[in-house]
Amino acid sequence: RKGTVRMDSLKEGYTEDDLLAVLSGKREHTPRKKDALDKPRKANLLIDIQAKLDAGKGAGYERWAKVFNLKQMAQTMNYLREHDLLDYGSLMEKTADATAQFNTLSAQIKAAEARMAEIAVLKTQIINYAKTREVFDGYKASRYSKKYLSEHEADIILHRAAKKTFNDMGLKKLPTVKSLQEEYAKLLSEKKSAYADYRRLRDEMRELLTVKSN
């Protein structure tokens, strides 16, 4: 019969002997802990049923959507009760706070990523500058000879590109490659550490926005 559960499928703690021992008072029943993956379902946004019907959905969809919306409202109310947010003002404040925290951390991570990209470019240009400096000095010594340029054009182009990068960045003194590597490693470590909070705040913000919308 559909829905029937075999006793031997319930595993440890739920065998016939286990249950008889509990019923006779010889053993205390300890409810099985829920699986770590068995987390409460999160609320989804309610469906605008009328808009869907206007778009061509039929009566079957309408019945399903009504049940879906009831379930989402139940999830929404559970969340509000569990987090003591039944007052709409408190919900608004909590949502605004979570959104602000997420945006702040997101901006910090983006700034770190931008600086890391900048460091990668700068490190490459410093290396290119050092490798081609002797060639460019020779080019100047030749009084910018066309013959010398044709013989060393690739290196001269790299050297000029490096100098342009430094000028665009407003660098008066070049940092060492070692200092850039250390800064990059520090930023990468901070970014990795921030991602746990980033995901937590993102999920919290999304759930609050969904609940607030519902």
DAUR-V684174 format. One record per backbone hydrogen bond with DSSP energy under -1.0 kcal/mol. NH is the residue of the N-H (numbers start at 1). CO is the residue of the C=O. If there is no record, write none. Layout:
NH:CO + NH:CO
This chain:
4:1 + 9:6 + 10:7 + 14:11 + 19:15 + 20:16 + 21:17 + 22:18 + 23:19 + 24:20 + 25:22 + 26:21 + 27:21 + 38:35 + 39:37 + 49:47 + 52:48 + 53:49 + 54:50 + 55:51 + 56:53 + 57:52 + 62:58 + 63:59 + 64:60 + 65:61 + 66:62 + 67:63 + 68:64 + 69:65 + 70:66 + 71:67 + 72:68 + 73:69 + 74:70 + 75:71 + 76:72 + 77:73 + 78:74 + 79:75 + 80:76 + 81:77 + 82:78 + 83:79 + 84:81 + 85:80 + 91:87 + 92:88 + 93:89 + 94:90 + 95:91 + 96:92 + 97:93 + 98:94 + 99:95 + 100:96 + 101:97 + 102:98 + 103:99 + 104:100 + 105:101 + 106:102 + 107:103 + 108:104 + 109:105 + 110:106 + 111:107 + 112:108 + 113:109 + 114:110 + 115:111 + 116:112 + 117:113 + 118:114 + 119:115 + 120:116 + 121:117 + 122:118 + 123:119 + 124:120 + 125:121 + 126:122 + 127:123 + 128:124 + 129:125 + 130:126 + 131:127 + 132:128 + 136:132 + 137:133 + 138:134 + 139:135 + 140:136 + 141:137 + 142:138 + 143:140 + 144:139 + 149:145 + 150:146 + 151:147 + 152:148 + 156:152 + 157:153 + 158:154 + 159:155 + 160:156 + 161:157 + 162:158 + 163:159 + 164:160 + 165:161 + 166:162 + 167:163 + 168:164 + 169:165 + 170:167 + 171:166 + 180:176 + 181:177 + 182:178 + 183:179 + 184:180 + 185:181 + 186:182 + 187:183 + 188:184 + 189:185 + 190:186 + 191:187 + 192:188 + 193:189 + 194:190 + 195:191 + 198:194 + 199:195 + 200:196 + 201:197 + 202:198 + 203:199 + 204:200 + 205:201 + 206:202 + 207:203 + 208:204 + 209:205 + 210:206 + 211:207 + 212:208 + 213:209 + 214:210
